[in-house]
Amino acid sequence: MSALTSTALPTLTDELKRKMESREARIGIVGMGYVVLPLALLFSNERFRVTGFDIAPDKVEKLNAGGSYIVRILPESIREAQKAGFRATADYSEVAAMDAIVICVPTPLNEYHEPDLSYVTGTVESIAPFLREGQLVVLESTTYPGTTEEIVVPALERGNKAGLKVSRQREEAGIHVAFSPEREDPGNDTVARHDIPKVVGGCGPVALEVASAMYGSIFRRVIPVSSPSVAEMTKLLENIYRCVNIALVNELKQLCMRMGIDIHEVIDAARTKPFGFQPFYPGPGLGGHCIPIDPFYLSWKAKQFDFRTRFIELAGEVNTAMPYFVLDQIAAGLNEHSKSIKGSKILVLGLAYKRDIDDLRESPSLTILELLRERGAQVSYNDPYFPSVGRGRHYDLNMTNTPLEDLGNFDAVVIVTDHTSYDYAAIVDQSQLIIDTRNATKGIQNAKILHC
Ligand SMILES: NC(=O)c1ccc[n+]([C@@H]2O[C@H](COP(=O)([O-])OP(=O)(O)OC[C@H]3O[C@@H](n4cnc5c(N)ncnc54)[C@H](O)[C@@H]3O)[C@@H](O)[C@H]2O)c1
C-alpha cells in the first residue's frame, strides 16, 4: 500500500480514485493554450475521455474540426485524441459531467506590473455553479503563493449553486481542490512531458490523494507537497532561478565584451565542472509568458509581508535593459561602416521569444523592432513562424514577413532568435554586417560578425 493510500476513505473518493486509476474518469481541461493543449493530448493518449474548455470560439471550432493552431502540435494528434473521445466546448455546464477539472488560463501582469488574476477568477466563477460533490479542481496556472487558498477556494464556495464547501478533512464531503504547477518547456524535446515530475499540493489530504492518483496515471513521478502554497512557490522558485541566472550571465557578457573575453568560451569551459555549475546563456533579453512575468507575482505578494525581493528586481532591471544594449551594438556596428541607425535598412531575424517556437509573447525582438523604428531605421523582419505581426499589449508593428533573399541590400542583419532552420553560413556570406545576439554563428570566422 502506498503512503498516499488510506483504508478509511469516503466512498465517493474511493470511487474517484478508482476511476482515475482505471482511466474511466472524465477530465475537463480549461484553457486550450500552449501548455495545456499538450496536457489534454497526454490524458487522451492514456485513454482518458477529455473535454477541453475555452472561451475562444475559433479555438473550439478548430479543435473540433480536427485542426491545430499551435505549430508543434500536429492536427493528426488532435484527430487521434478525438478517437479517444476528446472534444472542445465553450459551454461550462458540461463541467458537471467531469470527474476532474484542470485550470490553466493566463496569469499576466497588468499595466501597473501587478498580478492580473482576472482569467483565473473568471474561470472559477464560470465553473463554480456547475460543480458537484466529490469533483476535483486543480489550478495549474503560475501564480503567487496563496492564490489557491485565498482566491480560488472562496470563489468556488461563493459561486457553487449547491452550497458545497471545499473538503479539508478525510470524512468531509465537498469539492477537492489542489494546485499543481505546469512545468512544460515549449520547444524542449529533450524531456518527454510525462517524464517531468508533477508537483502537487492539496487543500487537505483527500484532495492530495485524488490529484496524485490522477497525475500518477500519466506522469512517471508525482511529488506530493504539504500545501498548495508550497506547490505555487516551487514553480516561482524555478522561474526566478532562471531569471536571476540569465540576468547574471547577461551582465557578465557586457563586462566580457569590454574586457575582450568571449563569454561563450568562458561558459563552455565552466560547464565542464561536474558539480555546482549549471550553464545559462546570454541573449537579447527575456521573453515568453513565464520568465519575464512570474517573478513579479512574488515581488507583489512579498510587499504584503513588508519584504523586498531585491534579486528579482535587479534581475528584471538587467534583463529588460538588454534590447537597449542590442540597439547600442547595432549602432556601433553601423558606425564601423560609417552609417547611422537612422536611414539604414535593418533586417531582424527571428520574432519568436526563443528558438523554433511560434510564440512571440514578451519577445525582445518586438522591443528591438520598435526601438529601431523609433530611431529612424527602415526595419524588416524574417521569421518562418510569423507571416505577419500586428499589434499587441506592448507593441504596434503592423509588418509582414520579409523573404530571406537579397540580404546584401540590408545595412545590417540582426540575429535575435536562433531558429534552427536558418542557414547561418549562407546568411553571413550574403550580408554586409551581422549582429549576433545568440551566438548562432558560432564557429564561423568572418569580420562582418559582431557578437553581442
Ligand atoms: N507558455 C509556457 O511556456 C508556460 C509554461 C509553464 C506554465 N505556464 C503557465 O500556464 C498558464 C497558461 O499559459 P499558456 O501559455 O498556456 O497561455 P495561453 O494564452 O496560450 O492559453 C490560455 C488559454 O486560456 C483561454 N482562456 C482564457 N480565459 C479563459 C476562461 N475564462 N475560460 C476558458 N478558457 C480561457 C484562452 O483563450 C487561451 O486559449 C499561465 O499561468 C502560464 O504562466 C506557461
The ligand as an SDF file (V2000), in Angstrom:
LIG
                    3D

 44 48  0  0  0  0  0  0  0  0999 V2000
    3.6870   29.0380  -22.0860 N   0  0  0  0  0  0  0  0  0  0  0  0
    4.5470   28.4600  -21.2720 C   0  0  0  0  0  0  0  0  0  0  0  0
    5.6850   28.1770  -21.6340 O   0  0  0  0  0  0  0  0  0  0  0  0
    4.1630   28.0880  -19.8510 C   0  0  0  0  0  0  0  0  0  0  0  0
    4.9360   27.1570  -19.1520 C   0  0  0  0  0  0  0  0  0  0  0  0
    4.5870   26.8250  -17.8480 C   0  0  0  0  0  0  0  0  0  0  0  0
    3.4840   27.4480  -17.2620 C   0  0  0  0  0  0  0  0  0  0  0  0
    2.7300   28.3520  -17.9680 N   0  0  0  0  0  0  0  0  0  0  0  0
    1.5670   28.9420  -17.3060 C   0  0  0  0  0  0  0  0  0  0  0  0
    0.4030   28.3540  -17.8560 O   0  0  0  0  0  0  0  0  0  0  0  0
   -0.6630   29.3070  -17.8530 C   0  0  0  0  0  0  0  0  0  0  0  0
   -1.2770   29.3780  -19.2410 C   0  0  0  0  0  0  0  0  0  0  0  0
   -0.2550   29.7700  -20.1520 O   0  0  0  0  0  0  0  0  0  0  0  0
   -0.3410   29.4900  -21.7060 P   0  0  0  0  0  0  0  0  0  0  0  0
    0.9670   29.8960  -22.2590 O   0  0  0  0  0  0  0  0  0  0  0  0
   -0.8490   28.1270  -21.9830 O   0  0  0  0  0  0  0  0  0  0  0  0
   -1.4810   30.5520  -22.0900 O   0  0  0  0  0  0  0  0  0  0  0  0
   -2.2370   30.6860  -23.4860 P   0  0  0  0  0  0  0  0  0  0  0  0
   -2.5580   32.1380  -23.6170 O   0  0  0  0  0  0  0  0  0  0  0  0
   -1.5110   30.0040  -24.5720 O   0  0  0  0  0  0  0  0  0  0  0  0
   -3.5790   29.8740  -23.2800 O   0  0  0  0  0  0  0  0  0  0  0  0
   -4.5600   30.1820  -22.3830 C   0  0  0  0  0  0  0  0  0  0  0  0
   -5.9030   29.7520  -22.9590 C   0  0  0  0  0  0  0  0  0  0  0  0
   -6.8830   30.0430  -21.9780 O   0  0  0  0  0  0  0  0  0  0  0  0
   -8.0540   30.5040  -22.6330 C   0  0  0  0  0  0  0  0  0  0  0  0
   -8.8720   31.2020  -21.6540 N   0  0  0  0  0  0  0  0  0  0  0  0
   -8.6780   32.4210  -21.1070 C   0  0  0  0  0  0  0  0  0  0  0  0
   -9.6600   32.6870  -20.2020 N   0  0  0  0  0  0  0  0  0  0  0  0
  -10.4530   31.5970  -20.1770 C   0  0  0  0  0  0  0  0  0  0  0  0
  -11.6330   31.2600  -19.4610 C   0  0  0  0  0  0  0  0  0  0  0  0
  -12.1900   32.0990  -18.5750 N   0  0  0  0  0  0  0  0  0  0  0  0
  -12.1930   30.0520  -19.7050 N   0  0  0  0  0  0  0  0  0  0  0  0
  -11.6370   29.2070  -20.6100 C   0  0  0  0  0  0  0  0  0  0  0  0
  -10.5440   29.4770  -21.3120 N   0  0  0  0  0  0  0  0  0  0  0  0
   -9.9580   30.6580  -21.1020 C   0  0  0  0  0  0  0  0  0  0  0  0
   -7.5260   31.3380  -23.7740 C   0  0  0  0  0  0  0  0  0  0  0  0
   -8.4750   31.5100  -24.8040 O   0  0  0  0  0  0  0  0  0  0  0  0
   -6.3200   30.5030  -24.2280 C   0  0  0  0  0  0  0  0  0  0  0  0
   -6.6820   29.5590  -25.2090 O   0  0  0  0  0  0  0  0  0  0  0  0
   -0.0680   30.6150  -17.3540 C   0  0  0  0  0  0  0  0  0  0  0  0
   -0.3060   30.7420  -15.9770 O   0  0  0  0  0  0  0  0  0  0  0  0
    1.4180   30.4190  -17.5880 C   0  0  0  0  0  0  0  0  0  0  0  0
    2.1940   31.1850  -16.7060 O   0  0  0  0  0  0  0  0  0  0  0  0
    3.0320   28.6650  -19.2590 C   0  0  0  0  0  0  0  0  0  0  0  0
  1  2  1  0
  2  3  2  0
  2  4  1  0
  4  5  1  0
  4 44  2  0
  5  6  2  0
  6  7  1  0
  7  8  2  0
  8  9  1  0
  8 44  1  0
  9 10  1  0
  9 42  1  0
 10 11  1  0
 11 12  1  0
 11 40  1  0
 12 13  1  0
 13 14  1  0
 14 15  2  0
 14 16  1  0
 14 17  1  0
 17 18  1  0
 18 19  2  0
 18 20  1  0
 18 21  1  0
 21 22  1  0
 22 23  1  0
 23 24  1  0
 23 38  1  0
 24 25  1  0
 25 26  1  0
 25 36  1  0
 26 27  1  0
 26 35  1  0
 27 28  2  0
 28 29  1  0
 29 30  1  0
 29 35  2  0
 30 31  1  0
 30 32  2  0
 32 33  1  0
 33 34  2  0
 34 35  1  0
 36 37  1  0
 36 38  1  0
 38 39  1  0
 40 41  1  0
 40 42  1  0
 42 43  1  0
M  CHG  2   8   1  16  -1
M  END
$$$$
